[in-house]
Amino acid sequence: MPRSVNNVASRARRKKILKHAKGYFGRRKNVWTVAKNAVEKGWTYAYRDRKVKKREFRSLWIMRINAACREHGISYSQFMGKLNASDLEINRKVLADLAMNQPEAFKAIFDKVVKG
């Protein structure tokens, strides 16, 4: 009995990987084994960095809120403690946006939280 190979499926697998390798430099874009390794490594980085992106944005928001709080004479941690104790429920993303783009709105929230 002759050897059975599923050429259609294996070709499709290779085409899929090489399609993802489009735009890579040198042999990474057209040599199967090199492209496969490069694409799989890229997918690994993409998966990891979707998590890292969230961390980096949170730290950016904290830096912006901290800078705005220190302009008003209080530290970030003191402000967040008072914010959590108050009845306001506003997240860091919105606070950071207000601190950067609408300082007067941030000042109003700051006064409500700190001065009660």
Secondary structure, DSSP 8 states (H G I E B T S, - for coil): ------HHHHHHHHHHHHHHTTT--GGGGT-HHHHHHHHHHHHHHHHHHHHHHHHHHHHHHHHHHHHHHHHTT--HHHHHHHHHHSS----HHHHHHHHHH-HHHHHHHHHHHH--
